[in-house]
Every structure is written in structure tokens, then in C-alpha cells.
Amino acid sequence: MISNLKATLLSTGKGREVDLNAMVLMAVGLLIVAAPLELGQLAFAFVGALCYAAIQASRKVAQSKLGKAKFKSSGKLDERDYKKQRVAKPHTQGRAEPGDHSRVKREVNPAGKQEYRQVSAQPVLAPTFSASDFNAQVHELLGQIAPSAEGDKLVRDISSTAKVALKSLVPEADVMGFASGDVLRGTAFAVAIPEVDIILNATPSLIVERLQSRASRPLPHASKLDARKLQKSMLRACTDELTADPHFKFRRSAFKGLEPKVTLMAEINGKTIAIDFSVNTTTPLYNAALLTECGQIEPRAKELILLVRRWAKDRGVSHAAKGHLSPYAWSLLVIYFLQVWDGQGDPLLPNITSFKVSSGLLRKQQKEQQNQQPSTTQKSAQTASVACLFEQFVHFYAKTFDWRNEAVSIRAGTRKPPSMSLSLNIVTLESGASDVAPSVEDPFEPKRNLSDGMTGVSFGRLREELTRAEELLSRCAYLSELLEPWAPPERNSPPGDSMRSSIDEADAE
């Protein structure tokens, strides 16, 4: 009988290990069988238990076979067989009072990514000037980077070409183009930070209808998408239509920001221009309105904006996709400086309380003390050159402005702490310490902080470039040295090495 039980167990398990309990029962059963006959009844009981163990072992083998067969048929584990361990995700929060951690935005990736130099196929050199005086060089540069009639015509042609390319998808939509400088002159980071924005404007209901009835890859559930997903879906559909046209080539996409967009290369009228294309975005419109109104109030304000944006672009601190302040944010920094600079009497720009976006104009706030006579300081400020204003701009943000406790707010037009409704961006520096990124309020959306994409690395770069510009201006360096294109350090270069070298426009992403 014992030999029969052993055979049963072995045939049931088919070479597999028998459960430990079954092995113990077998050993005890053998001991009892070998014991005197007085223990026969006890032996009978243990033999029954041994049979029960054999049945249980056969059930486990059968369940194991069924489980494996189910996995092979479905290609994945059943939720009951395998449960993935949950990992807590960090929270993104808004502005807070001390001790209130529910409103503070903290960075997911400490410090952010460091950029490293890549091989340059087409180096971009620093600009050269015929003039030797710094003021004359600034005047010469402004003549080169100011928007031109030829550049404006090219932007209109690009918009028209884009509208034709999108006609089969959404013929009713408006396509507008905006330029923030002379688009005909290639500069460092020209592809990474285009000077031209092309925007498609359409109502959400129209976008839903066109996505649902699209010939290729229709989106039947478009009506169930929220506004942001609907915007991204339309942007992808437009990108497919544009890249099918020989005039446009895809370069990169940026869908993580508040205003998703794609960068394309437009080949129009024998020229190749980098453009940013987006759907129902407003920042380019706001930027154009600010630039227009500033030029009407004070021409030097518009020129200073163009100069600062060119400097920030060439020095690599204006690429929003890399965590830097956007060109729009740099425009706000210039306007705010001209509102609060204490080296002047009456501000060169007044406080701005509301905007007329549709007409591209801003309404000026009335000055409180109109009868005050201008002082000597006022007179010098009112006659200061753009070069002098640029020097004061750099000094203000490098030495005077408190990045931690002040906010750039052109709505307020005064130096004061950030509004409680403005979210803070807490970044982790490369040293491991925490700091508050600049608070730059969007005047059209006061709760939006335009530095919300900054990291510890990009904040460090901002301070580094302001310090560098302050040092160069203090020793009367040439403008060409100030605008020398920035390049990331070598991957294995020690800290403090010079990062001044030519860069490749194609690699400046």
C-alpha cells in the first residue's frame, strides 16, 4: 500500500517537489507502519491523511497549469496573480503662506538637466560692427534687428501659405502671423527660438466638427475631450497637413507647456525661416500688443525690448523649452524696469491697468502727479540713450532687484512682494538647496507665473548671465563681446571653464 501511495504522489507531481507537509506525513506514516501492530489504528489514520495530502498536491499542480495557460493566451498577468506596487507621485502646488504646503509648487526633478556642448556643423559667430563706440554699436544693431517692411511681408506670405495648406482641414479658420523682430537675419538660437509665430484661430465647436469629419485618421470622440486635449489634437492634425505641403518641414514639438506648439521650417520666397505654429494661443498676440504700445508711448522702450531679447537669445537664457524665461517674459522684465527704475523721476513707461488685445493697444493709466516739475535726474533719464538704459537694466536685475521677495508685475508698476494669487515656483539648486524662482506675473492672466518652467539650473544660468553682463559693461567691453553666442560646457570640463564658443543653430534646441 505504501508503494502504491508513493507512486500516486510521484505521478501526480510529475517530478515536482511535494509540499513539505506531505513529506512530513509520509515520514510519520512510514514510522508508524514499521512500529508494532498495536499502533495499527493510528497507522490507518495517518495513511488517510497521506491520501488527503496527495489530493491537495494534485490540485495545486492543476491550478498552476491553468494559470500558465491563461497567461499564454492573454499575454499578461491577471490582476489577481500580480499586483504592481504603487509609487507616490510628487504634488504640484501653488503659492503659499509659510507652513502651508498645499499651495507651493515644487519641482519634480531636482536642479533640472544640465546642457552639454554638441558638435557644431555650422558655427555661429558673434556679430561685428563698423562702429567702435558702444552707444554707436547699439544703434547699429537696433537698425539690423528692428522689424522691417520686407520681413513683415514675408510673415504675411507664410501665413497665407499656411492657410492654403490647412484649407482642406479647416477652411473657416483664421491664420495670423506675428513677428517680434527682423526675421530675415539669422542669429544664434534662431531655430530654437523663432521670431515668427503663426496661429490658427477656430472655435472649439468647429475644431470638434473638423476632427470628427477628417478624411484621414478621424477623431470620433473629439466632443468628449477637454479644452487642452482638444487643442493638442487639432495641433497634431494641422501639423500633418502642413508637413504634407512642400513649403513646411517639421523640426520639433513642445506639448508640455501651457501653450503647446510645433516648430517648423518654412521655405517661402527663396528663404528658409523657422516658425512656431500653434492653435488658439494668446501669448504672441499679447507680445505684439505690448511691443506696439510701448513703441507708441516711448520709442526707446521698444528698442530696449528688442536689444534685451537679442542679448538673452544669444546668451542662451531665452529658450523656454529648456526651462528659461520666454521672450515674452523678458519683454515684461524690460517694461517693469522702465516703470520702477529709481534712477529716473517720472517713469519712462506708465502703469498699465488694462489691455485692448483686439486692437493690439494698451490703455495707459493716468499719472498721479502731473504738475510735478521734472528734476535734474528726470532730465537725464528722459534723454538717456538705449545703450545707457541697457546698462541700467542689467545693473537693476543683477544688483538691485530682490528675486526672492519681489515680483515683476507691470499691472502694479511698483516694487512690492508677489500677489497672494500668484503661484510660486520653488526650485532645487545644484548645491541641493532650495530657492524661489523669479516671480513674473502675466498681466493678462495675473495668477500665472511665467517662470513656472524654470529649474535650478536655468535660474543659475540667469544669475550667471546677469553677472557676466554687469562685469563686461563695467569695463566698457564691446557689444560684440557682450553678444558672443553662448555654448554649453564640455561634458567633462571642470566648473568655471569658459563657455564662450560658437554654436550650431541646428543643435541649439
Kinemage of the C-alpha trace (Angstrom):
@kinemage 1
@onewidth
@group {chain A} dominant
@subgroup {mainchain}
@vectorlist {calphas} color= white
{ca met a 1} P 0.000 0.000 0.000
{ca ile a 2} L 2.807 2.393 0.846
{ca ser a 3} L 4.447 1.758 -2.501
{ca asn a 4} L 1.138 2.483 -4.240
{ca leu a 5} L 0.808 5.805 -2.363
{ca lys a 6} L 4.329 6.787 -3.322
{ca ala a 7} L 3.600 6.011 -6.953
{ca thr a 8} L 0.435 8.098 -6.778
{ca leu a 9} L 2.279 11.093 -5.341
{ca leu a 10} L 5.069 10.880 -7.867
{ca ser a 11} L 2.723 10.516 -10.821
{ca thr a 12} L 0.593 13.431 -9.599
{ca gly a 13} L 3.514 15.777 -9.038
{ca lys a 14} L 5.313 14.623 -12.216
{ca gly a 15} L 8.756 15.232 -10.890
{ca arg a 16} L 7.884 18.397 -8.947
{ca glu a 17} L 8.675 18.917 -5.267
{ca val a 18} L 5.923 17.690 -2.941
{ca asp a 19} L 4.646 20.049 -0.282
{ca leu a 20} L 6.631 19.997 2.988
{ca asn a 21} L 3.557 18.934 4.962
{ca ala a 22} L 3.087 15.945 2.669
{ca met a 23} L 6.696 14.895 3.171
{ca val a 24} L 6.286 15.037 6.949
{ca leu a 25} L 3.132 12.946 6.778
{ca met a 26} L 4.895 10.357 4.616
{ca ala a 27} L 7.773 10.104 7.075
{ca val a 28} L 5.438 9.712 10.062
{ca gly a 29} L 3.374 7.160 8.173
{ca leu a 30} L 6.432 5.048 7.409
{ca leu a 31} L 7.429 5.209 11.059
{ca ile a 32} L 4.021 4.041 12.195
{ca val a 33} L 3.892 1.207 9.659
{ca ala a 34} L 7.254 -0.007 10.845
{ca ala a 35} L 6.071 0.224 14.509
{ca pro a 36} L 4.380 -2.684 16.434
{ca leu a 37} L 0.923 -3.870 15.449
{ca glu a 38} L -0.680 -2.192 18.466
{ca leu a 39} L -0.377 1.053 16.551
{ca gly a 40} L -2.311 -0.248 13.546
{ca gln a 41} L -5.259 2.016 14.064
{ca leu a 42} L -3.035 5.037 14.304
{ca ala a 43} L -1.258 3.908 11.144
{ca phe a 44} L -4.576 3.719 9.340
{ca ala a 45} L -5.382 7.311 10.320
{ca phe a 46} L -2.060 8.609 9.054
{ca val a 47} L -2.427 6.734 5.802
{ca gly a 48} L -5.742 8.580 5.288
{ca ala a 49} L -4.041 11.896 5.979
{ca leu a 50} L -1.370 10.968 3.470
{ca cys a 51} L -4.004 10.364 0.818
{ca tyr a 52} L -5.532 13.746 1.575
{ca ala a 53} L -2.123 15.407 1.124
{ca ala a 54} L -1.732 13.684 -2.236
{ca ile a 55} L -5.089 15.069 -3.400
{ca gln a 56} L -4.157 18.595 -2.313
{ca ala a 57} L -0.856 18.357 -4.168
{ca ser a 58} L -2.631 17.325 -7.349
{ca arg a 59} L -4.982 20.328 -7.050
{ca lys a 60} L -2.025 22.760 -6.781
{ca val a 61} L -0.426 21.294 -9.875
{ca ala a 62} L -3.694 21.656 -11.799
{ca gln a 63} L -4.091 25.299 -10.714
{ca ser a 64} L -0.514 26.049 -11.750
{ca lys a 65} L -1.131 24.612 -15.206
{ca leu a 66} L -4.327 26.612 -15.653
{ca gly a 67} L -2.600 29.826 -14.571
{ca lys a 68} L 0.205 29.383 -17.089
{ca ala a 69} L -2.224 28.572 -19.855
{ca lys a 70} L -4.202 31.730 -19.075
{ca phe a 71} L -1.044 33.863 -19.144
{ca lys a 72} L -0.005 32.458 -22.517
{ca ser a 73} L -3.426 33.120 -24.017
{ca ser a 74} L -3.799 36.691 -22.745
{ca gly a 75} L -0.140 37.748 -22.918
{ca lys a 76} L -0.276 39.443 -19.494
{ca leu a 77} L -0.692 38.619 -15.863
{ca asp a 78} L -4.097 38.727 -14.295
{ca glu a 79} L -4.592 41.415 -11.658
{ca arg a 80} L -5.183 38.705 -9.043
{ca asp a 81} L -1.892 36.974 -9.874
{ca tyr a 82} L 0.323 40.088 -9.833
{ca lys a 83} L -0.255 43.474 -8.249
{ca lys a 84} L 2.085 46.309 -9.071
{ca gln a 85} L 3.430 48.296 -6.158
{ca arg a 86} L 2.147 51.873 -6.129
{ca val a 87} L 4.618 54.731 -6.080
{ca ala a 88} L 3.605 58.066 -4.614
{ca lys a 89} L 3.828 60.939 -7.077
{ca pro a 90} L 5.052 64.378 -6.060
{ca his a 91} L 2.422 67.098 -5.966
{ca thr a 92} L 2.422 70.305 -7.953
{ca gln a 93} L 1.011 73.123 -5.913
{ca gly a 94} L 0.592 76.872 -5.900
{ca arg a 95} L 1.580 79.859 -3.816
{ca ala a 96} L 1.532 79.508 -0.050
{ca glu a 97} L 1.997 81.176 3.250
{ca pro a 98} L 4.799 79.831 5.487
{ca gly a 99} L 3.717 76.453 6.788
{ca asp a 100} L 1.004 75.987 4.168
{ca his a 101} L 2.415 73.342 1.826
{ca ser a 102} L -0.788 72.890 -0.176
{ca arg a 103} L -0.200 75.937 -2.408
{ca val a 104} L 3.522 75.702 -3.158
{ca lys a 105} L 4.710 74.346 -6.490
{ca arg a 106} L 7.748 72.126 -6.024
{ca glu a 107} L 9.963 70.875 -8.760
{ca val a 108} L 9.734 67.213 -9.706
{ca asn a 109} L 13.292 66.832 -10.960
{ca pro a 110} L 15.800 68.405 -8.548
{ca ala a 111} L 18.015 71.077 -10.130
{ca gly a 112} L 16.953 70.212 -13.700
{ca lys a 113} L 19.017 68.982 -16.641
{ca gln a 114} L 22.433 70.389 -17.414
{ca glu a 115} L 23.175 71.172 -21.059
{ca tyr a 116} L 26.405 69.996 -22.695
{ca arg a 117} L 28.142 71.064 -25.859
{ca gln a 118} L 27.479 69.196 -29.087
{ca val a 119} L 29.462 69.077 -32.301
{ca ser a 120} L 28.789 72.151 -34.449
{ca ala a 121} L 28.315 71.668 -38.168
{ca gln a 122} L 27.597 75.342 -38.888
{ca pro a 123} L 29.167 77.611 -36.252
{ca val a 124} L 27.503 80.928 -35.476
{ca leu a 125} L 29.898 83.753 -34.691
{ca ala a 126} L 29.408 86.896 -32.671
{ca pro a 127} L 28.120 89.926 -34.616
{ca thr a 128} L 30.591 92.504 -35.811
{ca phe a 129} L 30.056 96.255 -36.041
{ca ser a 130} L 31.653 99.022 -38.039
{ca ala a 131} L 31.398 101.467 -35.135
{ca ser a 132} L 33.850 101.330 -32.241
{ca asp a 133} L 31.804 103.171 -29.598
{ca phe a 134} L 29.357 101.088 -27.510
{ca asn a 135} L 26.480 103.523 -27.988
{ca ala a 136} L 27.070 103.586 -31.739
{ca gln a 137} L 27.239 99.782 -31.827
{ca val a 138} L 23.884 99.523 -30.051
{ca his a 139} L 22.375 101.979 -32.533
{ca glu a 140} L 23.812 99.930 -35.410
{ca leu a 141} L 22.420 96.687 -34.011
{ca leu a 142} L 18.960 98.162 -33.478
{ca gly a 143} L 18.878 99.124 -37.134
{ca gln a 144} L 19.547 95.493 -38.001
{ca ile a 145} L 17.076 93.751 -35.652
{ca ala a 146} L 14.106 96.123 -35.883
{ca pro a 147} L 11.109 94.746 -37.804
{ca ser a 148} L 11.265 95.667 -41.485
{ca ala a 149} L 8.675 96.001 -44.239
{ca glu a 150} L 10.284 93.132 -46.143
{ca gly a 151} L 10.164 90.927 -43.069
{ca asp a 152} L 6.522 91.787 -42.404
{ca lys a 153} L 5.640 90.865 -45.981
{ca leu a 154} L 7.410 87.529 -45.580
{ca val a 155} L 5.385 86.801 -42.430
{ca arg a 156} L 2.166 87.582 -44.306
{ca asp a 157} L 3.217 85.246 -47.115
{ca ile a 158} L 3.952 82.470 -44.618
{ca ser a 159} L 0.515 82.950 -43.034
{ca ser a 160} L -1.189 82.812 -46.437
{ca thr a 161} L 0.701 79.670 -47.413
{ca ala a 162} L -0.207 78.011 -44.119
{ca lys a 163} L -3.877 78.909 -44.584
{ca val a 164} L -3.881 77.302 -48.047
{ca ala a 165} L -2.201 74.166 -46.657
{ca leu a 166} L -4.870 73.914 -43.920
{ca lys a 167} L -7.813 74.656 -46.204
{ca ser a 168} L -8.811 71.021 -46.618
{ca leu a 169} L -8.860 70.520 -42.841
{ca val a 170} L -10.433 73.730 -41.546
{ca pro a 171} L -11.178 76.288 -44.284
{ca glu a 172} L -13.176 78.568 -41.941
{ca ala a 173} L -10.291 79.194 -39.505
{ca asp a 174} L -8.243 82.386 -39.351
{ca val a 175} L -4.451 82.113 -39.692
{ca met a 176} L -2.433 85.028 -38.328
{ca gly a 177} L 1.289 85.741 -38.229
{ca phe a 178} L 3.319 87.789 -35.741
{ca ala a 179} L 6.978 88.774 -35.873
{ca ser a 180} L 8.959 90.025 -32.860
{ca gly a 181} L 11.987 91.220 -34.809
{ca asp a 182} L 13.637 91.210 -38.201
{ca val a 183} L 13.016 87.666 -39.412
{ca leu a 184} L 15.465 87.968 -42.322
{ca arg a 185} L 18.626 87.887 -40.187
{ca gly a 186} L 19.816 84.542 -38.834
{ca thr a 187} L 21.139 84.664 -35.263
{ca ala a 188} L 22.306 82.280 -32.603
{ca phe a 189} L 19.470 80.004 -31.452
{ca ala a 190} L 17.383 81.250 -34.396
{ca val a 191} L 15.836 77.799 -34.861
{ca ala a 192} L 15.418 77.104 -31.163
{ca ile a 193} L 13.731 80.480 -30.563
{ca pro a 194} L 11.921 81.564 -33.750
{ca glu a 195} L 10.991 85.188 -34.302
{ca val a 196} L 7.770 84.275 -36.143
{ca asp a 197} L 4.543 82.892 -34.650
{ca ile a 198} L 1.782 81.515 -36.865
{ca ile a 199} L -1.535 80.963 -35.069
{ca leu a 200} L -4.687 79.190 -36.215
{ca asn a 201} L -7.847 80.520 -34.542
{ca ala a 202} L -11.033 78.470 -34.551
{ca thr a 203} L -13.932 77.916 -32.172
{ca pro a 204} L -13.960 74.673 -30.133
{ca ser a 205} L -17.185 73.550 -31.816
{ca leu a 206} L -15.604 73.991 -35.245
{ca ile a 207} L -12.488 72.091 -34.157
{ca val a 208} L -14.634 69.205 -32.877
{ca glu a 209} L -16.596 69.075 -36.131
{ca arg a 210} L -13.452 69.091 -38.298
{ca leu a 211} L -11.656 66.459 -36.241
{ca gln a 212} L -14.672 64.147 -36.372
{ca ser a 213} L -15.120 64.526 -40.133
{ca arg a 214} L -11.438 64.424 -41.017
{ca ala a 215} L -10.765 62.189 -44.031
{ca ser a 216} L -7.615 60.581 -42.655
{ca arg a 217} L -7.472 59.498 -39.022
{ca pro a 218} L -10.802 60.996 -37.864
{ca leu a 219} L -11.420 61.503 -34.139
{ca pro a 220} L -14.997 60.373 -33.399
{ca his a 221} L -14.725 61.078 -29.662
{ca ala a 222} L -13.444 64.661 -30.132
{ca ser a 223} L -16.533 66.103 -28.426
{ca lys a 224} L -15.584 64.292 -25.203
{ca leu a 225} L -12.112 65.838 -24.975
{ca asp a 226} L -11.370 68.686 -22.595
{ca ala a 227} L -10.150 72.028 -23.956
{ca arg a 228} L -6.435 71.247 -23.621
{ca lys a 229} L -6.613 67.799 -25.226
{ca leu a 230} L -8.777 69.202 -27.990
{ca gln a 231} L -6.181 71.911 -28.643
{ca lys a 232} L -3.382 69.332 -28.840
{ca ser a 233} L -5.394 67.053 -31.130
{ca met a 234} L -6.059 69.936 -33.506
{ca leu a 235} L -2.386 70.921 -33.411
{ca arg a 236} L -1.355 67.388 -34.402
{ca ala a 237} L -3.885 67.355 -37.229
{ca cys a 238} L -2.675 70.741 -38.504
{ca thr a 239} L 0.935 69.589 -38.300
{ca asp a 240} L 0.100 66.595 -40.509
{ca glu a 241} L -1.478 68.908 -43.084
{ca leu a 242} L 1.368 71.447 -43.003
{ca thr a 243} L 4.168 68.904 -43.306
{ca ala a 244} L 2.371 67.363 -46.288
{ca asp a 245} L 2.904 70.721 -48.017
{ca pro a 246} L 6.368 71.137 -49.609
{ca his a 247} L 6.741 74.606 -48.050
{ca phe a 248} L 6.896 73.306 -44.465
{ca lys a 249} L 9.189 70.847 -42.721
{ca phe a 250} L 8.771 69.573 -39.191
{ca arg a 251} L 11.502 70.447 -36.714
{ca arg a 252} L 10.288 69.759 -33.175
{ca ser a 253} L 7.224 69.785 -30.924
{ca ala a 254} L 6.664 71.238 -27.470
{ca phe a 255} L 3.439 69.941 -25.920
{ca lys a 256} L 4.343 70.199 -22.228
{ca gly a 257} L 3.972 73.957 -21.854
{ca leu a 258} L 0.792 75.875 -21.180
{ca glu a 259} L 0.616 76.706 -24.882
{ca pro a 260} L 1.578 73.661 -26.973
{ca lys a 261} L 3.270 74.380 -30.285
{ca val a 262} L 5.405 72.891 -33.032
{ca thr a 263} L 8.463 74.413 -34.684
{ca leu a 264} L 8.543 74.222 -38.481
{ca met a 265} L 10.928 75.395 -41.177
{ca ala a 266} L 9.054 77.469 -43.755
{ca glu a 267} L 10.580 77.781 -47.230
{ca ile a 268} L 8.893 80.832 -48.751
{ca asn a 269} L 10.111 83.219 -51.459
{ca gly a 270} L 13.504 81.549 -51.595
{ca lys a 271} L 14.083 81.994 -47.845
{ca thr a 272} L 14.033 79.423 -45.051
{ca ile a 273} L 12.562 80.774 -41.819
{ca ala a 274} L 11.929 78.985 -38.512
{ca ile a 275} L 8.383 79.476 -37.233
{ca asp a 276} L 6.340 78.404 -34.217
{ca phe a 277} L 2.861 77.144 -35.116
{ca ser a 278} L 0.089 76.879 -32.525
{ca val a 279} L -3.690 76.678 -32.210
{ca asn a 280} L -5.761 79.225 -30.271
{ca thr a 281} L -2.795 80.633 -28.337
{ca thr a 282} L -2.707 84.171 -26.984
{ca thr a 283} L 0.874 84.921 -25.907
{ca pro a 284} L 2.067 86.023 -29.390
{ca leu a 285} L -0.899 88.401 -29.561
{ca tyr a 286} L -0.138 89.809 -26.099
{ca asn a 287} L 3.507 90.206 -27.022
{ca ala a 288} L 2.677 92.090 -30.215
{ca ala a 289} L 0.271 94.371 -28.313
{ca leu a 290} L 2.901 95.196 -25.689
{ca leu a 291} L 5.605 95.865 -28.259
{ca thr a 292} L 3.303 98.096 -30.310
{ca glu a 293} L 2.031 100.127 -27.368
{ca cys a 294} L 5.494 100.551 -25.837
{ca gly a 295} L 6.750 101.873 -29.164
{ca gln a 296} L 3.917 104.393 -29.255
{ca ile a 297} L 4.463 105.601 -25.696
{ca glu a 298} L 8.267 105.640 -25.741
{ca pro a 299} L 10.260 104.506 -28.810
{ca arg a 300} L 13.293 103.727 -26.634
{ca ala a 301} L 11.195 101.224 -24.693
{ca lys a 302} L 10.552 99.165 -27.806
{ca glu a 303} L 14.224 99.381 -28.795
{ca leu a 304} L 15.328 98.266 -25.324
{ca ile a 305} L 12.957 95.282 -25.501
{ca leu a 306} L 14.458 94.242 -28.838
{ca leu a 307} L 18.007 94.655 -27.506
{ca val a 308} L 17.388 92.713 -24.271
{ca arg a 309} L 15.628 89.906 -26.102
{ca arg a 310} L 18.505 89.662 -28.599
{ca trp a 311} L 21.052 89.532 -25.736
{ca ala a 312} L 19.047 86.890 -23.831
{ca lys a 313} L 18.637 84.856 -27.011
{ca asp a 314} L 22.337 84.918 -27.975
{ca arg a 315} L 23.386 84.072 -24.412
{ca gly a 316} L 21.063 81.060 -24.224
{ca val a 317} L 18.717 82.228 -21.449
{ca ser a 318} L 15.571 82.710 -23.523
{ca his a 319} L 14.730 79.150 -24.565
{ca ala a 320} L 11.545 78.297 -22.644
{ca ala a 321} L 11.706 74.612 -23.627
{ca lys a 322} L 14.957 74.366 -21.646
{ca gly a 323} L 13.442 75.975 -18.569
{ca his a 324} L 14.457 79.583 -19.235
{ca leu a 325} L 12.305 82.688 -19.309
{ca ser a 326} L 10.485 83.102 -22.623
{ca pro a 327} L 10.997 86.142 -24.901
{ca tyr a 328} L 7.579 87.345 -23.723
{ca ala a 329} L 8.757 87.225 -20.089
{ca trp a 330} L 11.912 89.173 -20.992
{ca ser a 331} L 9.690 91.869 -22.538
{ca leu a 332} L 7.826 92.145 -19.245
{ca leu a 333} L 11.118 92.488 -17.358
{ca val a 334} L 12.054 95.450 -19.555
{ca ile a 335} L 8.668 97.154 -19.165
{ca tyr a 336} L 8.714 96.679 -15.408
{ca phe a 337} L 12.238 98.122 -15.194
{ca leu a 338} L 11.151 101.228 -17.095
{ca gln a 339} L 8.224 101.603 -14.674
{ca val a 340} L 10.146 101.347 -11.387
{ca trp a 341} L 13.763 102.295 -12.120
{ca asp a 342} L 14.754 104.660 -9.313
{ca gly a 343} L 17.312 106.445 -11.493
{ca gln a 344} L 14.518 108.385 -13.142
{ca gly a 345} L 11.846 110.822 -11.999
{ca asp a 346} L 8.674 110.175 -13.915
{ca pro a 347} L 8.792 106.638 -15.293
{ca leu a 348} L 9.531 106.195 -18.978
{ca leu a 349} L 6.523 103.877 -19.085
{ca pro a 350} L 3.328 104.447 -17.073
{ca asn a 351} L 1.465 101.882 -15.022
{ca ile a 352} L -0.715 99.683 -17.224
{ca thr a 353} L -4.112 98.697 -15.880
{ca ser a 354} L -5.931 97.108 -18.817
{ca phe a 355} L -5.331 95.964 -22.373
{ca lys a 356} L -7.250 96.091 -25.637
{ca val a 357} L -5.979 92.886 -27.151
{ca ser a 358} L -8.201 93.002 -30.233
{ca ser a 359} L -6.676 96.250 -31.436
{ca gly a 360} L -3.169 95.448 -30.195
{ca leu a 361} L -3.091 98.531 -27.976
{ca leu a 362} L -2.824 99.003 -24.230
{ca arg a 363} L -4.618 101.681 -22.277
{ca lys a 364} L -2.342 103.889 -20.224
{ca gln a 365} L -3.015 104.758 -16.621
{ca gln a 366} L -3.039 108.451 -15.742
{ca lys a 367} L -0.069 109.681 -13.732
{ca glu a 368} L -0.925 110.901 -10.252
{ca gln a 369} L 1.422 113.873 -10.019
{ca gln a 370} L 1.138 115.606 -13.371
{ca asn a 371} L 2.049 119.022 -12.019
{ca gln a 372} L 5.369 117.918 -10.534
{ca gln a 373} L 8.294 119.642 -12.215
{ca pro a 374} L 10.967 117.283 -13.603
{ca ser a 375} L 14.218 117.280 -11.649
{ca thr a 376} L 17.788 117.009 -12.941
{ca thr a 377} L 17.568 113.243 -12.548
{ca gln a 378} L 14.388 113.197 -14.581
{ca lys a 379} L 16.007 115.158 -17.353
{ca ser a 380} L 18.968 112.778 -17.563
{ca ala a 381} L 16.621 109.782 -17.582
{ca gln a 382} L 14.426 111.252 -20.296
{ca thr a 383} L 17.459 111.828 -22.506
{ca ala a 384} L 19.316 108.584 -21.735
{ca ser a 385} L 20.309 106.518 -24.755
{ca val a 386} L 19.175 102.928 -25.284
{ca ala a 387} L 22.736 101.794 -24.519
{ca cys a 388} L 22.598 103.602 -21.164
{ca leu a 389} L 19.178 102.119 -20.412
{ca phe a 390} L 20.525 98.643 -21.169
{ca glu a 391} L 23.386 99.152 -18.706
{ca gln a 392} L 20.907 100.266 -16.041
{ca phe a 393} L 18.615 97.314 -16.861
{ca val a 394} L 21.438 94.833 -16.264
{ca his a 395} L 22.527 96.587 -13.059
{ca phe a 396} L 18.950 96.687 -11.749
{ca tyr a 397} L 18.348 92.957 -12.087
{ca ala a 398} L 21.902 91.937 -11.156
{ca lys a 399} L 22.316 94.126 -8.060
{ca thr a 400} L 19.088 95.867 -7.021
{ca phe a 401} L 16.077 93.650 -7.677
{ca asp a 402} L 15.245 91.082 -4.974
{ca trp a 403} L 14.390 87.943 -6.935
{ca arg a 404} L 13.148 86.152 -3.825
{ca asn a 405} L 10.840 88.760 -2.318
{ca glu a 406} L 9.761 90.938 -5.255
{ca ala a 407} L 7.571 90.297 -8.274
{ca val a 408} L 7.770 91.605 -11.818
{ca ser a 409} L 4.259 92.998 -12.253
{ca ile a 410} L 3.564 95.608 -14.918
{ca arg a 411} L -0.032 95.787 -13.689
{ca ala a 412} L 1.152 97.095 -10.328
{ca gly a 413} L 4.043 99.084 -11.745
{ca thr a 414} L 5.618 99.333 -8.277
{ca arg a 415} L 8.170 97.316 -6.356
{ca lys a 416} L 6.381 95.009 -3.948
{ca pro a 417} L 6.103 91.312 -2.976
{ca pro a 418} L 4.242 88.856 -5.223
{ca ser a 419} L 0.474 88.807 -5.061
{ca met a 420} L -1.055 86.037 -2.973
{ca ser a 421} L -2.838 84.772 -6.077
{ca leu a 422} L 0.439 84.310 -7.974
{ca ser a 423} L 1.883 80.813 -7.697
{ca leu a 424} L 5.465 80.405 -6.519
{ca asn a 425} L 7.988 78.133 -8.199
{ca ile a 426} L 10.348 76.529 -5.659
{ca val a 427} L 13.432 75.152 -7.415
{ca thr a 428} L 16.283 72.957 -6.226
{ca leu a 429} L 19.705 74.397 -6.896
{ca glu a 430} L 22.662 72.293 -7.990
{ca ser a 431} L 24.027 72.555 -4.437
{ca gly a 432} L 20.880 70.827 -3.173
{ca ala a 433} L 19.457 73.939 -1.508
{ca ser a 434} L 16.015 75.318 -2.340
{ca asp a 435} L 15.293 78.762 -3.727
{ca val a 436} L 12.389 80.741 -5.153
{ca ala a 437} L 12.452 81.239 -8.907
{ca pro a 438} L 11.637 84.725 -10.232
{ca ser a 439} L 8.007 85.767 -9.915
{ca val a 440} L 6.971 87.170 -13.302
{ca glu a 441} L 3.263 87.923 -13.474
{ca asp a 442} L 1.448 87.642 -16.786
{ca pro a 443} L -0.593 90.872 -16.926
{ca phe a 444} L -3.332 89.171 -18.955
{ca glu a 445} L -3.509 86.179 -16.570
{ca pro a 446} L -2.450 87.524 -13.152
{ca lys a 447} L -2.448 84.097 -11.490
{ca arg a 448} L 0.079 82.740 -13.988
{ca asn a 449} L 3.773 82.868 -13.110
{ca leu a 450} L 5.811 82.936 -16.320
{ca ser a 451} L 8.761 81.359 -14.517
{ca asp a 452} L 6.819 78.187 -13.724
{ca gly a 453} L 9.032 76.193 -16.083
{ca met a 454} L 12.346 77.304 -14.596
{ca thr a 455} L 14.681 74.868 -12.855
{ca gly a 456} L 17.601 75.300 -10.513
{ca val a 457} L 19.975 75.044 -13.469
{ca ser a 458} L 18.172 77.670 -15.562
{ca phe a 459} L 17.883 80.009 -12.562
{ca gly a 460} L 21.613 79.671 -12.026
{ca arg a 461} L 22.215 80.474 -15.700
{ca leu a 462} L 20.071 83.608 -15.390
{ca arg a 463} L 22.146 84.893 -12.484
{ca glu a 464} L 25.346 83.919 -14.274
{ca glu a 465} L 24.484 85.903 -17.408
{ca leu a 466} L 23.419 88.989 -15.467
{ca thr a 467} L 26.694 88.892 -13.527
{ca arg a 468} L 28.695 88.424 -16.726
{ca ala a 469} L 26.934 91.336 -18.467
{ca glu a 470} L 27.419 93.549 -15.406
{ca glu a 471} L 31.149 92.784 -15.374
{ca leu a 472} L 31.581 93.394 -19.121
{ca leu a 473} L 29.671 96.674 -19.031
{ca ser a 474} L 31.664 97.894 -16.036
{ca arg a 475} L 34.883 97.625 -18.031
{ca cys a 476} L 33.381 99.136 -21.200
{ca ala a 477} L 33.522 95.966 -23.305
{ca tyr a 478} L 32.389 95.969 -26.918
{ca leu a 479} L 28.855 94.925 -27.805
{ca ser a 480} L 30.193 92.035 -29.901
{ca glu a 481} L 31.727 90.533 -26.750
{ca leu a 482} L 28.506 91.018 -24.819
{ca leu a 483} L 26.536 89.219 -27.551
{ca glu a 484} L 29.036 86.429 -28.108
{ca pro a 485} L 26.890 83.290 -28.598
{ca trp a 486} L 26.813 81.036 -25.560
{ca ala a 487} L 27.609 77.350 -25.840
{ca pro a 488} L 27.207 74.679 -23.170
{ca pro a 489} L 30.385 73.414 -21.450
{ca glu a 490} L 32.114 70.197 -22.445
{ca arg a 491} L 30.633 67.190 -20.668
{ca asn a 492} L 33.812 66.533 -18.671
{ca ser a 493} L 35.038 70.101 -18.313
{ca pro a 494} L 35.624 71.326 -14.746
{ca pro a 495} L 33.408 74.088 -13.314
{ca gly a 496} L 34.463 77.595 -14.152
{ca asp a 497} L 35.760 76.797 -17.641
{ca ser a 498} L 34.953 79.365 -20.288
{ca met a 499} L 31.793 78.566 -22.199
{ca arg a 500} L 32.369 81.084 -24.952
{ca ser a 501} L 32.438 79.360 -28.293
{ca ser a 502} L 30.429 79.224 -31.468
{ca ile a 503} L 27.308 77.095 -31.568
{ca asp a 504} L 25.298 75.376 -34.226
{ca glu a 505} L 21.860 76.728 -34.899
{ca ala a 506} L 20.619 73.234 -35.608
{ca asp a 507} L 21.909 71.951 -32.296
{ca ala a 508} L 20.653 74.859 -30.197
{ca glu a 509} L 17.469 73.129 -29.113
